[in-house]
Amino acid sequence: MPAVQVFYEGHVQGVGFRYSVKQIAKGFDVIGSVRNLVDGRVELQAGGEPAEVEAFLAAIGDSELRAHIKAQTRHVVELPPGTRGFQITHE
């Protein structure tokens, strides 16, 4: 399934970023994951209907998390087969 991968930069670790993203995801019909990276960024992958994914990403940008985001980079990716729900993953 085509999906979007977003790398968030800024003060995005240690502030409940992943938990907040997971809570926001509950309001949308999206699947995927969010995780911390060792370089201090947070990686999000989200799939679903394009309009739903865009609304989900907009909701993240409109939430209290925007104060922590200094930059973001987007790419189109494929979600692994069998991806279900939206979860926090760990390395």
PyMOL Python script that loads the backbone (N, CA, C, O; Angstrom):
from pymol import cmd

cmd.read_pdbstr("""\
ATOM      1  N   MET A   1       0.841  -1.181   0.000  1.00  0.00           N
ATOM      2  CA  MET A   1       0.000   0.000   0.000  1.00  0.00           C
ATOM      3  C   MET A   1       0.880   1.236   0.000  1.00  0.00           C
ATOM      4  O   MET A   1       1.783   1.346   0.830  1.00  0.00           O
ATOM      5  N   PRO A   2       0.642   2.160  -0.902  1.00  0.00           N
ATOM      6  CA  PRO A   2       1.409   3.408  -0.875  1.00  0.00           C
ATOM      7  C   PRO A   2       1.136   4.163   0.421  1.00  0.00           C
ATOM      8  O   PRO A   2       0.018   4.163   0.935  1.00  0.00           O
ATOM      9  N   ALA A   3       2.149   4.786   0.920  1.00  0.00           N
ATOM     10  CA  ALA A   3       2.039   5.509   2.187  1.00  0.00           C
ATOM     11  C   ALA A   3       2.974   6.702   2.157  1.00  0.00           C
ATOM     12  O   ALA A   3       3.763   6.872   1.227  1.00  0.00           O
ATOM     13  N   VAL A   4       2.873   7.518   3.178  1.00  0.00           N
ATOM     14  CA  VAL A   4       3.771   8.645   3.316  1.00  0.00           C
ATOM     15  C   VAL A   4       4.678   8.389   4.516  1.00  0.00           C
ATOM     16  O   VAL A   4       4.242   7.891   5.554  1.00  0.00           O
ATOM     17  N   GLN A   5       5.939   8.741   4.347  1.00  0.00           N
ATOM     18  CA  GLN A   5       6.921   8.662   5.425  1.00  0.00           C
ATOM     19  C   GLN A   5       7.316  10.105   5.732  1.00  0.00           C
ATOM     20  O   GLN A   5       7.700  10.864   4.841  1.00  0.00           O
ATOM     21  N   VAL A   6       7.215  10.466   7.011  1.00  0.00           N
ATOM     22  CA  VAL A   6       7.553  11.830   7.417  1.00  0.00           C
ATOM     23  C   VAL A   6       8.606  11.741   8.513  1.00  0.00           C
ATOM     24  O   VAL A   6       8.449  11.004   9.486  1.00  0.00           O
ATOM     25  N   PHE A   7       9.679  12.502   8.341  1.00  0.00           N
ATOM     26  CA  PHE A   7      10.695  12.632   9.375  1.00  0.00           C
ATOM     27  C   PHE A   7      10.498  13.992  10.030  1.00  0.00           C
ATOM     28  O   PHE A   7      10.570  15.027   9.366  1.00  0.00           O
ATOM     29  N   TYR A   8      10.248  13.985  11.335  1.00  0.00           N
ATOM     30  CA  TYR A   8      10.077  15.217  12.094  1.00  0.00           C
ATOM     31  C   TYR A   8      11.370  15.536  12.827  1.00  0.00           C
ATOM     32  O   TYR A   8      11.976  14.663  13.448  1.00  0.00           O
ATOM     33  N   GLU A   9      11.785  16.795  12.747  1.00  0.00           N
ATOM     34  CA  GLU A   9      12.991  17.256  13.431  1.00  0.00           C
ATOM     35  C   GLU A   9      12.618  18.369  14.398  1.00  0.00           C
ATOM     36  O   GLU A   9      11.614  19.058  14.216  1.00  0.00           O
ATOM     37  N   GLY A  10      13.433  18.533  15.420  1.00  0.00           N
ATOM     38  CA  GLY A  10      13.212  19.546  16.437  1.00  0.00           C
ATOM     39  C   GLY A  10      13.312  18.898  17.804  1.00  0.00           C
ATOM     40  O   GLY A  10      14.074  17.951  17.999  1.00  0.00           O
ATOM     41  N   HIS A  11      12.549  19.407  18.740  1.00  0.00           N
ATOM     42  CA  HIS A  11      12.515  18.824  20.097  1.00  0.00           C
ATOM     43  C   HIS A  11      11.357  17.829  20.121  1.00  0.00           C
ATOM     44  O   HIS A  11      10.329  18.064  20.756  1.00  0.00           O
ATOM     45  N   VAL A  12      11.549  16.705  19.409  1.00  0.00           N
ATOM     46  CA  VAL A  12      10.465  15.753  19.184  1.00  0.00           C
ATOM     47  C   VAL A  12      10.628  14.441  19.956  1.00  0.00           C
ATOM     48  O   VAL A  12       9.806  13.537  19.810  1.00  0.00           O
ATOM     49  N   GLN A  13      11.658  14.329  20.759  1.00  0.00           N
ATOM     50  CA  GLN A  13      11.815  13.148  21.596  1.00  0.00           C
ATOM     51  C   GLN A  13      11.789  13.584  23.057  1.00  0.00           C
ATOM     52  O   GLN A  13      12.284  14.653  23.416  1.00  0.00           O
ATOM     53  N   GLY A  14      11.197  12.727  23.890  1.00  0.00           N
ATOM     54  CA  GLY A  14      11.125  13.025  25.313  1.00  0.00           C
ATOM     55  C   GLY A  14      10.015  13.996  25.684  1.00  0.00           C
ATOM     56  O   GLY A  14      10.003  14.534  26.791  1.00  0.00           O
ATOM     57  N   VAL A  15       9.079  14.224  24.758  1.00  0.00           N
ATOM     58  CA  VAL A  15       7.985  15.168  25.011  1.00  0.00           C
ATOM     59  C   VAL A  15       6.615  14.526  24.782  1.00  0.00           C
ATOM     60  O   VAL A  15       5.610  15.233  24.716  1.00  0.00           O
ATOM     61  N   GLY A  16       6.562  13.198  24.661  1.00  0.00           N
ATOM     62  CA  GLY A  16       5.301  12.514  24.406  1.00  0.00           C
ATOM     63  C   GLY A  16       4.841  12.585  22.967  1.00  0.00           C
ATOM     64  O   GLY A  16       3.659  12.392  22.682  1.00  0.00           O
ATOM     65  N   PHE A  17       5.757  12.859  22.059  1.00  0.00           N
ATOM     66  CA  PHE A  17       5.427  13.039  20.642  1.00  0.00           C
ATOM     67  C   PHE A  17       4.774  11.788  20.067  1.00  0.00           C
ATOM     68  O   PHE A  17       3.708  11.872  19.456  1.00  0.00           O
ATOM     69  N   ARG A  18       5.400  10.634  20.257  1.00  0.00           N
ATOM     70  CA  ARG A  18       4.859   9.401  19.669  1.00  0.00           C
ATOM     71  C   ARG A  18       3.485   9.070  20.238  1.00  0.00           C
ATOM     72  O   ARG A  18       2.574   8.697  19.499  1.00  0.00           O
ATOM     73  N   TYR A  19       3.340   9.208  21.548  1.00  0.00           N
ATOM     74  CA  TYR A  19       2.053   8.924  22.184  1.00  0.00           C
ATOM     75  C   TYR A  19       0.975   9.862  21.635  1.00  0.00           C
ATOM     76  O   TYR A  19      -0.135   9.422  21.336  1.00  0.00           O
ATOM     77  N   SER A  20       1.292  11.134  21.504  1.00  0.00           N
ATOM     78  CA  SER A  20       0.326  12.102  20.980  1.00  0.00           C
ATOM     79  C   SER A  20      -0.064  11.772  19.548  1.00  0.00           C
ATOM     80  O   SER A  20      -1.240  11.861  19.194  1.00  0.00           O
ATOM     81  N   VAL A  21       0.908  11.391  18.713  1.00  0.00           N
ATOM     82  CA  VAL A  21       0.611  11.011  17.331  1.00  0.00           C
ATOM     83  C   VAL A  21      -0.308   9.795  17.305  1.00  0.00           C
ATOM     84  O   VAL A  21      -1.246   9.739  16.509  1.00  0.00           O
ATOM     85  N   LYS A  22      -0.042   8.825  18.171  1.00  0.00           N
ATOM     86  CA  LYS A  22      -0.904   7.637  18.219  1.00  0.00           C
ATOM     87  C   LYS A  22      -2.321   8.020  18.633  1.00  0.00           C
ATOM     88  O   LYS A  22      -3.283   7.480  18.087  1.00  0.00           O
ATOM     89  N   GLN A  23      -2.467   8.929  19.576  1.00  0.00           N
ATOM     90  CA  GLN A  23      -3.788   9.381  20.004  1.00  0.00           C
ATOM     91  C   GLN A  23      -4.508  10.093  18.855  1.00  0.00           C
ATOM     92  O   GLN A  23      -5.700   9.875  18.638  1.00  0.00           O
ATOM     93  N   ILE A  24      -3.793  10.932  18.129  1.00  0.00           N
ATOM     94  CA  ILE A  24      -4.383  11.631  16.979  1.00  0.00           C
ATOM     95  C   ILE A  24      -4.825  10.621  15.919  1.00  0.00           C
ATOM     96  O   ILE A  24      -5.883  10.782  15.311  1.00  0.00           O
ATOM     97  N   ALA A  25      -4.018   9.582  15.697  1.00  0.00           N
ATOM     98  CA  ALA A  25      -4.329   8.570  14.677  1.00  0.00           C
ATOM     99  C   ALA A  25      -5.656   7.871  14.947  1.00  0.00           C
ATOM    100  O   ALA A  25      -6.301   7.394  14.013  1.00  0.00           O
ATOM    101  N   LYS A  26      -6.075   7.801  16.216  1.00  0.00           N
ATOM    102  CA  LYS A  26      -7.340   7.130  16.547  1.00  0.00           C
ATOM    103  C   LYS A  26      -8.532   7.819  15.897  1.00  0.00           C
ATOM    104  O   LYS A  26      -9.578   7.195  15.716  1.00  0.00           O
ATOM    105  N   GLY A  27      -8.395   9.084  15.545  1.00  0.00           N
ATOM    106  CA  GLY A  27      -9.483   9.813  14.915  1.00  0.00           C
ATOM    107  C   GLY A  27      -9.510   9.703  13.401  1.00  0.00           C
ATOM    108  O   GLY A  27     -10.338  10.337  12.746  1.00  0.00           O
ATOM    109  N   PHE A  28      -8.615   8.907  12.842  1.00  0.00           N
ATOM    110  CA  PHE A  28      -8.507   8.805  11.387  1.00  0.00           C
ATOM    111  C   PHE A  28      -8.417   7.343  10.966  1.00  0.00           C
ATOM    112  O   PHE A  28      -7.985   6.489  11.740  1.00  0.00           O
ATOM    113  N   ASP A  29      -8.824   7.070   9.748  1.00  0.00           N
ATOM    114  CA  ASP A  29      -8.752   5.721   9.203  1.00  0.00           C
ATOM    115  C   ASP A  29      -7.393   5.560   8.507  1.00  0.00           C
ATOM    116  O   ASP A  29      -7.302   5.527   7.280  1.00  0.00           O
ATOM    117  N   VAL A  30      -6.339   5.461   9.335  1.00  0.00           N
ATOM    118  CA  VAL A  30      -4.977   5.300   8.819  1.00  0.00           C
ATOM    119  C   VAL A  30      -4.320   4.119   9.511  1.00  0.00           C
ATOM    120  O   VAL A  30      -4.698   3.732  10.617  1.00  0.00           O
ATOM    121  N   ILE A  31      -3.339   3.562   8.841  1.00  0.00           N
ATOM    122  CA  ILE A  31      -2.510   2.513   9.431  1.00  0.00           C
ATOM    123  C   ILE A  31      -1.059   2.964   9.342  1.00  0.00           C
ATOM    124  O   ILE A  31      -0.718   3.826   8.532  1.00  0.00           O
ATOM    125  N   GLY A  32      -0.205   2.379  10.176  1.00  0.00           N
ATOM    126  CA  GLY A  32       1.208   2.713  10.104  1.00  0.00           C
ATOM    127  C   GLY A  32       1.857   2.700  11.470  1.00  0.00           C
ATOM    128  O   GLY A  32       1.441   1.972  12.371  1.00  0.00           O
ATOM    129  N   SER A  33       2.892   3.525  11.607  1.00  0.00           N
ATOM    130  CA  SER A  33       3.661   3.510  12.844  1.00  0.00           C
ATOM    131  C   SER A  33       4.404   4.827  13.026  1.00  0.00           C
ATOM    132  O   SER A  33       4.551   5.628  12.103  1.00  0.00           O
ATOM    133  N   VAL A  34       4.864   5.012  14.256  1.00  0.00           N
ATOM    134  CA  VAL A  34       5.694   6.162  14.595  1.00  0.00           C
ATOM    135  C   VAL A  34       6.801   5.648  15.513  1.00  0.00           C
ATOM    136  O   VAL A  34       6.555   4.803  16.373  1.00  0.00           O
ATOM    137  N   ARG A  35       8.019   6.160  15.331  1.00  0.00           N
ATOM    138  CA  ARG A  35       9.137   5.690  16.157  1.00  0.00           C
ATOM    139  C   ARG A  35      10.201   6.772  16.283  1.00  0.00           C
ATOM    140  O   ARG A  35      10.342   7.637  15.419  1.00  0.00           O
ATOM    141  N   ASN A  36      10.950   6.700  17.388  1.00  0.00           N
ATOM    142  CA  ASN A  36      12.119   7.557  17.583  1.00  0.00           C
ATOM    143  C   ASN A  36      13.282   6.991  16.793  1.00  0.00           C
ATOM    144  O   ASN A  36      13.416   5.774  16.659  1.00  0.00           O
ATOM    145  N   LEU A  37      14.121   7.870  16.270  1.00  0.00           N
ATOM    146  CA  LEU A  37      15.349   7.462  15.597  1.00  0.00           C
ATOM    147  C   LEU A  37      16.538   7.869  16.468  1.00  0.00           C
ATOM    148  O   LEU A  37      16.437   8.802  17.264  1.00  0.00           O
ATOM    149  N   VAL A  38      17.651   7.175  16.317  1.00  0.00           N
ATOM    150  CA  VAL A  38      18.822   7.448  17.150  1.00  0.00           C
ATOM    151  C   VAL A  38      19.409   8.830  16.904  1.00  0.00           C
ATOM    152  O   VAL A  38      20.133   9.350  17.753  1.00  0.00           O
ATOM    153  N   ASP A  39      19.112   9.434  15.761  1.00  0.00           N
ATOM    154  CA  ASP A  39      19.660  10.764  15.465  1.00  0.00           C
ATOM    155  C   ASP A  39      18.805  11.904  16.026  1.00  0.00           C
ATOM    156  O   ASP A  39      19.080  13.073  15.758  1.00  0.00           O
ATOM    157  N   GLY A  40      17.757  11.563  16.812  1.00  0.00           N
ATOM    158  CA  GLY A  40      16.931  12.586  17.446  1.00  0.00           C
ATOM    159  C   GLY A  40      15.664  12.933  16.696  1.00  0.00           C
ATOM    160  O   GLY A  40      14.836  13.692  17.201  1.00  0.00           O
ATOM    161  N   ARG A  41      15.495  12.389  15.492  1.00  0.00           N
ATOM    162  CA  ARG A  41      14.275  12.635  14.732  1.00  0.00           C
ATOM    163  C   ARG A  41      13.205  11.614  15.118  1.00  0.00           C
ATOM    164  O   ARG A  41      13.489  10.630  15.801  1.00  0.00           O
ATOM    165  N   VAL A  42      11.982  11.860  14.674  1.00  0.00           N
ATOM    166  CA  VAL A  42      10.894  10.898  14.787  1.00  0.00           C
ATOM    167  C   VAL A  42      10.446  10.558  13.375  1.00  0.00           C
ATOM    168  O   VAL A  42      10.268  11.446  12.541  1.00  0.00           O
ATOM    169  N   GLU A  43      10.265   9.272  13.110  1.00  0.00           N
ATOM    170  CA  GLU A  43       9.798   8.806  11.812  1.00  0.00           C
ATOM    171  C   GLU A  43       8.354   8.344  11.922  1.00  0.00           C
ATOM    172  O   GLU A  43       8.012   7.563  12.811  1.00  0.00           O
ATOM    173  N   LEU A  44       7.514   8.820  11.028  1.00  0.00           N
ATOM    174  CA  LEU A  44       6.123   8.408  10.956  1.00  0.00           C
ATOM    175  C   LEU A  44       5.882   7.800   9.585  1.00  0.00           C
ATOM    176  O   LEU A  44       6.344   8.335   8.577  1.00  0.00           O
ATOM    177  N   GLN A  45       5.168   6.696   9.541  1.00  0.00           N
ATOM    178  CA  GLN A  45       4.705   6.118   8.277  1.00  0.00           C
ATOM    179  C   GLN A  45       3.207   5.948   8.400  1.00  0.00           C
ATOM    180  O   GLN A  45       2.722   5.367   9.372  1.00  0.00           O
ATOM    181  N   ALA A  46       2.469   6.451   7.422  1.00  0.00           N
ATOM    182  CA  ALA A  46       1.016   6.368   7.480  1.00  0.00           C
ATOM    183  C   ALA A  46       0.454   6.056   6.105  1.00  0.00           C
ATOM    184  O   ALA A  46       0.848   6.653   5.103  1.00  0.00           O
ATOM    185  N   GLY A  47      -0.473   5.111   6.077  1.00  0.00           N
ATOM    186  CA  GLY A  47      -1.136   4.734   4.845  1.00  0.00           C
ATOM    187  C   GLY A  47      -2.639   4.787   5.009  1.00  0.00           C
ATOM    188  O   GLY A  47      -3.159   4.779   6.125  1.00  0.00           O
ATOM    189  N   GLY A  48      -3.321   4.840   3.896  1.00  0.00           N
ATOM    190  CA  GLY A  48      -4.778   4.902   3.876  1.00  0.00           C
ATOM    191  C   GLY A  48      -5.201   5.705   2.668  1.00  0.00           C
ATOM    192  O   GLY A  48      -4.392   5.980   1.782  1.00  0.00           O
ATOM    193  N   GLU A  49      -6.468   6.081   2.629  1.00  0.00           N
ATOM    194  CA  GLU A  49      -6.938   6.934   1.547  1.00  0.00           C
ATOM    195  C   GLU A  49      -6.158   8.248   1.592  1.00  0.00           C
ATOM    196  O   GLU A  49      -5.985   8.817   2.670  1.00  0.00           O
ATOM    197  N   PRO A  50      -5.685   8.739   0.452  1.00  0.00           N
ATOM    198  CA  PRO A  50      -4.853   9.945   0.454  1.00  0.00           C
ATOM    199  C   PRO A  50      -5.452  11.120   1.225  1.00  0.00           C
ATOM    200  O   PRO A  50      -4.733  11.799   1.958  1.00  0.00           O
ATOM    201  N   ALA A  51      -6.744  11.372   1.076  1.00  0.00           N
ATOM    202  CA  ALA A  51      -7.365  12.497   1.789  1.00  0.00           C
ATOM    203  C   ALA A  51      -7.336  12.271   3.299  1.00  0.00           C
ATOM    204  O   ALA A  51      -7.163  13.216   4.068  1.00  0.00           O
ATOM    205  N   GLU A  52      -7.504  11.031   3.715  1.00  0.00           N
ATOM    206  CA  GLU A  52      -7.485  10.705   5.145  1.00  0.00           C
ATOM    207  C   GLU A  52      -6.082  10.873   5.717  1.00  0.00           C
ATOM    208  O   GLU A  52      -5.920  11.395   6.820  1.00  0.00           O
ATOM    209  N   VAL A  53      -5.068  10.435   4.973  1.00  0.00           N
ATOM    210  CA  VAL A  53      -3.679  10.590   5.410  1.00  0.00           C
ATOM    211  C   VAL A  53      -3.328  12.081   5.507  1.00  0.00           C
ATOM    212  O   VAL A  53      -2.689  12.511   6.467  1.00  0.00           O
ATOM    213  N   GLU A  54      -3.744  12.854   4.519  1.00  0.00           N
ATOM    214  CA  GLU A  54      -3.461  14.297   4.542  1.00  0.00           C
ATOM    215  C   GLU A  54      -4.142  14.969   5.730  1.00  0.00           C
ATOM    216  O   GLU A  54      -3.553  15.839   6.372  1.00  0.00           O
ATOM    217  N   ALA A  55      -5.375  14.572   6.024  1.00  0.00           N
ATOM    218  CA  ALA A  55      -6.084  15.137   7.174  1.00  0.00           C
ATOM    219  C   ALA A  55      -5.389  14.757   8.479  1.00  0.00           C
ATOM    220  O   ALA A  55      -5.303  15.576   9.394  1.00  0.00           O
ATOM    221  N   PHE A  56      -4.897  13.534   8.572  1.00  0.00           N
ATOM    222  CA  PHE A  56      -4.152  13.071   9.744  1.00  0.00           C
ATOM    223  C   PHE A  56      -2.886  13.904   9.931  1.00  0.00           C
ATOM    224  O   PHE A  56      -2.602  14.361  11.038  1.00  0.00           O
ATOM    225  N   LEU A  57      -2.134  14.099   8.866  1.00  0.00           N
ATOM    226  CA  LEU A  57      -0.897  14.886   8.961  1.00  0.00           C
ATOM    227  C   LEU A  57      -1.201  16.342   9.309  1.00  0.00           C
ATOM    228  O   LEU A  57      -0.454  16.975  10.055  1.00  0.00           O
ATOM    229  N   ALA A  58      -2.291  16.865   8.772  1.00  0.00           N
ATOM    230  CA  ALA A  58      -2.694  18.236   9.103  1.00  0.00           C
ATOM    231  C   ALA A  58      -3.059  18.344  10.579  1.00  0.00           C
ATOM    232  O   ALA A  58      -2.741  19.339  11.230  1.00  0.00           O
ATOM    233  N   ALA A  59      -3.728  17.319  11.108  1.00  0.00           N
ATOM    234  CA  ALA A  59      -4.105  17.325  12.525  1.00  0.00           C
ATOM    235  C   ALA A  59      -2.868  17.307  13.420  1.00  0.00           C
ATOM    236  O   ALA A  59      -2.858  17.942  14.474  1.00  0.00           O
ATOM    237  N   ILE A  60      -1.825  16.584  13.005  1.00  0.00           N
ATOM    238  CA  ILE A  60      -0.570  16.601  13.765  1.00  0.00           C
ATOM    239  C   ILE A  60       0.002  18.015  13.752  1.00  0.00           C
ATOM    240  O   ILE A  60       0.412  18.535  14.789  1.00  0.00           O
ATOM    241  N   GLY A  61       0.027  18.631  12.581  1.00  0.00           N
ATOM    242  CA  GLY A  61       0.554  19.984  12.444  1.00  0.00           C
ATOM    243  C   GLY A  61      -0.246  21.037  13.184  1.00  0.00           C
ATOM    244  O   GLY A  61       0.295  22.073  13.573  1.00  0.00           O
ATOM    245  N   ASP A  62      -1.536  20.779  13.383  1.00  0.00           N
ATOM    246  CA  ASP A  62      -2.401  21.725  14.087  1.00  0.00           C
ATOM    247  C   ASP A  62      -2.447  21.473  15.591  1.00  0.00           C
ATOM    248  O   ASP A  62      -3.025  22.267  16.334  1.00  0.00           O
ATOM    249  N   SER A  63      -1.845  20.379  16.045  1.00  0.00           N
ATOM    250  CA  SER A  63      -1.894  20.021  17.466  1.00  0.00           C
ATOM    251  C   SER A  63      -0.806  20.765  18.246  1.00  0.00           C
ATOM    252  O   SER A  63      -0.041  21.548  17.684  1.00  0.00           O
ATOM    253  N   GLU A  64      -0.760  20.504  19.535  1.00  0.00           N
ATOM    254  CA  GLU A  64       0.272  21.098  20.389  1.00  0.00           C
ATOM    255  C   GLU A  64       1.681  20.646  19.981  1.00  0.00           C
ATOM    256  O   GLU A  64       2.671  21.242  20.405  1.00  0.00           O
ATOM    257  N   LEU A  65       1.769  19.603  19.167  1.00  0.00           N
ATOM    258  CA  LEU A  65       3.073  19.101  18.716  1.00  0.00           C
ATOM    259  C   LEU A  65       3.787  20.097  17.810  1.00  0.00           C
ATOM    260  O   LEU A  65       5.013  20.059  17.702  1.00  0.00           O
ATOM    261  N   ARG A  66       3.048  20.982  17.160  1.00  0.00           N
ATOM    262  CA  ARG A  66       3.664  21.939  16.230  1.00  0.00           C
ATOM    263  C   ARG A  66       4.753  22.769  16.900  1.00  0.00           C
ATOM    264  O   ARG A  66       5.697  23.200  16.238  1.00  0.00           O
ATOM    265  N   ALA A  67       4.632  22.997  18.211  1.00  0.00           N
ATOM    266  CA  ALA A  67       5.645  23.781  18.931  1.00  0.00           C
ATOM    267  C   ALA A  67       6.985  23.053  18.991  1.00  0.00           C
ATOM    268  O   ALA A  67       8.023  23.685  19.185  1.00  0.00           O
ATOM    269  N   HIS A  68       6.971  21.737  18.828  1.00  0.00           N
ATOM    270  CA  HIS A  68       8.195  20.934  18.909  1.00  0.00           C
ATOM    271  C   HIS A  68       8.824  20.659  17.549  1.00  0.00           C
ATOM    272  O   HIS A  68       9.988  20.264  17.473  1.00  0.00           O
ATOM    273  N   ILE A  69       8.068  20.864  16.480  1.00  0.00           N
ATOM    274  CA  ILE A  69       8.524  20.525  15.134  1.00  0.00           C
ATOM    275  C   ILE A  69       9.234  21.728  14.514  1.00  0.00           C
ATOM    276  O   ILE A  69       8.643  22.796  14.356  1.00  0.00           O
ATOM    277  N   LYS A  70      10.500  21.542  14.166  1.00  0.00           N
ATOM    278  CA  LYS A  70      11.265  22.604  13.502  1.00  0.00           C
ATOM    279  C   LYS A  70      11.348  22.379  11.995  1.00  0.00           C
ATOM    280  O   LYS A  70      11.457  23.333  11.224  1.00  0.00           O
ATOM    281  N   ALA A  71      11.297  21.120  11.582  1.00  0.00           N
ATOM    282  CA  ALA A  71      11.361  20.781  10.157  1.00  0.00           C
ATOM    283  C   ALA A  71      10.737  19.407   9.964  1.00  0.00           C
ATOM    284  O   ALA A  71      10.696  18.586  10.879  1.00  0.00           O
ATOM    285  N   GLN A  72      10.257  19.182   8.753  1.00  0.00           N
ATOM    286  CA  GLN A  72       9.761  17.855   8.400  1.00  0.00           C
ATOM    287  C   GLN A  72      10.055  17.573   6.939  1.00  0.00           C
ATOM    288  O   GLN A  72      10.051  18.473   6.099  1.00  0.00           O
ATOM    289  N   THR A  73      10.312  16.302   6.654  1.00  0.00           N
ATOM    290  CA  THR A  73      10.630  15.848   5.307  1.00  0.00           C
ATOM    291  C   THR A  73       9.691  14.705   4.970  1.00  0.00           C
ATOM    292  O   THR A  73       9.517  13.788   5.772  1.00  0.00           O
ATOM    293  N   ARG A  74       9.082  14.748   3.788  1.00  0.00           N
ATOM    294  CA  ARG A  74       8.122  13.718   3.377  1.00  0.00           C
ATOM    295  C   ARG A  74       8.621  12.935   2.179  1.00  0.00           C
ATOM    296  O   ARG A  74       9.292  13.470   1.297  1.00  0.00           O
ATOM    297  N   HIS A  75       8.275  11.645   2.167  1.00  0.00           N
ATOM    298  CA  HIS A  75       8.590  10.750   1.050  1.00  0.00           C
ATOM    299  C   HIS A  75       7.408   9.809   0.854  1.00  0.00           C
ATOM    300  O   HIS A  75       6.661   9.542   1.795  1.00  0.00           O
ATOM    301  N   VAL A  76       7.239   9.313  -0.350  1.00  0.00           N
ATOM    302  CA  VAL A  76       6.260   8.265  -0.615  1.00  0.00           C
ATOM    303  C   VAL A  76       6.980   6.930  -0.447  1.00  0.00           C
ATOM    304  O   VAL A  76       8.068   6.734  -0.988  1.00  0.00           O
ATOM    305  N   VAL A  77       6.369   6.012   0.305  1.00  0.00           N
ATOM    306  CA  VAL A  77       6.945   4.690   0.563  1.00  0.00           C
ATOM    307  C   VAL A  77       5.841   3.647   0.441  1.00  0.00           C
ATOM    308  O   VAL A  77       4.674   3.982   0.236  1.00  0.00           O
ATOM    309  N   GLU A  78       6.216   2.403   0.569  1.00  0.00           N
ATOM    310  CA  GLU A  78       5.264   1.295   0.633  1.00  0.00           C
ATOM    311  C   GLU A  78       5.266   0.766   2.064  1.00  0.00           C
ATOM    312  O   GLU A  78       6.330   0.526   2.635  1.00  0.00           O
ATOM    313  N   LEU A  79       4.089   0.583   2.640  1.00  0.00           N
ATOM    314  CA  LEU A  79       4.015  -0.040   3.958  1.00  0.00           C
ATOM    315  C   LEU A  79       4.285  -1.530   3.823  1.00  0.00           C
ATOM    316  O   LEU A  79       3.943  -2.129   2.804  1.00  0.00           O
ATOM    317  N   PRO A  80       4.891  -2.136   4.832  1.00  0.00           N
ATOM    318  CA  PRO A  80       5.116  -3.584   4.773  1.00  0.00           C
ATOM    319  C   PRO A  80       3.781  -4.327   4.670  1.00  0.00           C
ATOM    320  O   PRO A  80       2.787  -3.901   5.258  1.00  0.00           O
ATOM    321  N   PRO A  81       3.758  -5.431   3.928  1.00  0.00           N
ATOM    322  CA  PRO A  81       2.526  -6.222   3.837  1.00  0.00           C
ATOM    323  C   PRO A  81       2.065  -6.641   5.233  1.00  0.00           C
ATOM    324  O   PRO A  81       2.885  -6.934   6.104  1.00  0.00           O
ATOM    325  N   GLY A  82       0.785  -6.665   5.431  1.00  0.00           N
ATOM    326  CA  GLY A  82       0.238  -7.097   6.713  1.00  0.00           C
ATOM    327  C   GLY A  82       0.191  -6.011   7.776  1.00  0.00           C
ATOM    328  O   GLY A  82      -0.163  -6.295   8.920  1.00  0.00           O
ATOM    329  N   THR A  83       0.541  -4.768   7.428  1.00  0.00           N
ATOM    330  CA  THR A  83       0.479  -3.685   8.407  1.00  0.00           C
ATOM    331  C   THR A  83      -0.967  -3.477   8.817  1.00  0.00           C
ATOM    332  O   THR A  83      -1.859  -3.359   7.977  1.00  0.00           O
ATOM    333  N   ARG A  84      -1.183  -3.432  10.134  1.00  0.00           N
ATOM    334  CA  ARG A  84      -2.535  -3.231  10.675  1.00  0.00           C
ATOM    335  C   ARG A  84      -2.476  -2.209  11.779  1.00  0.00           C
ATOM    336  O   ARG A  84      -1.506  -2.154  12.535  1.00  0.00           O
ATOM    337  N   GLY A  85      -3.501  -1.407  11.874  1.00  0.00           N
ATOM    338  CA  GLY A  85      -3.588  -0.433  12.954  1.00  0.00           C
ATOM    339  C   GLY A  85      -2.496   0.615  12.870  1.00  0.00           C
ATOM    340  O   GLY A  85      -1.749   0.690  11.894  1.00  0.00           O
ATOM    341  N   PHE A  86      -2.423   1.421  13.915  1.00  0.00           N
ATOM    342  CA  PHE A  86      -1.374   2.432  14.008  1.00  0.00           C
ATOM    343  C   PHE A  86      -0.678   2.228  15.347  1.00  0.00           C
ATOM    344  O   PHE A  86      -1.330   2.215  16.391  1.00  0.00           O
ATOM    345  N   GLN A  87       0.635   2.069  15.322  1.00  0.00           N
ATOM    346  CA  GLN A  87       1.354   1.721  16.537  1.00  0.00           C
ATOM    347  C   GLN A  87       2.653   2.482  16.711  1.00  0.00           C
ATOM    348  O   GLN A  87       3.231   3.011  15.762  1.00  0.00           O
ATOM    349  N   ILE A  88       3.089   2.517  17.958  1.00  0.00           N
ATOM    350  CA  ILE A  88       4.423   3.017  18.278  1.00  0.00           C
ATOM    351  C   ILE A  88       5.360   1.825  18.163  1.00  0.00           C
ATOM    352  O   ILE A  88       5.117   0.778  18.762  1.00  0.00           O
ATOM    353  N   THR A  89       6.430   1.985  17.395  1.00  0.00           N
ATOM    354  CA  THR A  89       7.408   0.899  17.275  1.00  0.00           C
ATOM    355  C   THR A  89       8.722   1.328  17.888  1.00  0.00           C
ATOM    356  O   THR A  89       8.994   2.518  18.045  1.00  0.00           O
ATOM    357  N   HIS A  90       9.529   0.347  18.233  1.00  0.00           N
ATOM    358  CA  HIS A  90      10.824   0.585  18.859  1.00  0.00           C
ATOM    359  C   HIS A  90      11.890  -0.154  18.081  1.00  0.00           C
ATOM    360  O   HIS A  90      11.636  -1.215  17.511  1.00  0.00           O
ATOM    361  N   GLU A  91      13.083   0.410  18.061  1.00  0.00           N
ATOM    362  CA  GLU A  91      14.214  -0.249  17.377  1.00  0.00           C
ATOM    363  C   GLU A  91      14.620  -1.471  18.143  1.00  0.00           C
ATOM    364  O   GLU A  91      15.550  -2.171  17.742  1.00  0.00           O
TER     365      GLU A  91
END
""", "prot")
cmd.dss("prot")
cmd.show_as("cartoon", "prot")
cmd.util.cbc("prot")
cmd.orient("prot")
